[in-house]
Amino acid sequence: MDRKRGDGHRVTLDELLTKVDSKYTLVVLAARRARQLVDGAEPVIEPTASKPVTIALEELAAGKLQYVPGKAGIK
């Protein structure tokens, strides 16, 4: 994530991890949102990047994505 957001601030892993409960959740959330973008969804921010995964991470860092944790464990 070498690209900078519009305010000149780089999105860091530490910053992203404050938005979710684990690295796994971060990866799944970013992948799902990136797939939506590839399939034609509009970004909810003015992206500074052109790649869907980076846009998804920028959206998460901007607080525009939310997730609802599911039930703990797989039965």
N, C-alpha and C positions, 0 to 999 in steps of 0.2 A: 504494500500500500504506500507507494512512494508519492502518489499524487496528493495534492493539498486540496482541502476544501476551500470554498470561496473566501473564508475569513483568514486563510493562510495557515490554518491549523491542521496538522496531520492527524489522521485517525489512527490511534494506536490500539494494540490488542488489549492493553489494560483498560482503556476507555470503553471499548466494546464489551468487555467482560463485566463492567458495572451495569450493563443493560440486561444481561441474561444470567442464568444460574450456573452455566458451565460452558466449556469450549465446545462440547458436543452440541449443545443447544444452539450456540452461535453458528456452527457450521450448517446445521439442519435449517435454521431460520434463513440464513443467507442463501443457501442453495434453493430453497423453496421460492423465495422472493426473486432470485435471479431467473428461475424458470418462468415465473409469471412475466417478468420483463421481456424475456426472449419470446414468449408467446403473445406479446403485444400490449401488455399492461403499461400504463404511463407512469413514469417516476413521480413520486410525491414530493420531491425536492428538485431544485435546479442542479443537476449533477455536474461535477467537474470532470468526470471520467466517461468513457464510452463503453466500458466493459460491464456487463450485467452484474457480475459478482461484486465488483467495486462499487457500483451504484447502490446495490442492496446494502453493503456495509456502510456507505455514507448515509443512507436512509436510517439505518439502525442507530448510528452515532448521533444523528440529528433528533432522535427520539420519535421518529415518524412510524416506526414499526412496533407492534406489540405482539406478545404471544401469551397464551394462557396455558400454564403448565397442566399436563394431563395427570391421570392417576399414577401414583408411584408404582413402579414394577410392571412387568409383563406377566400375565397369567396364562 
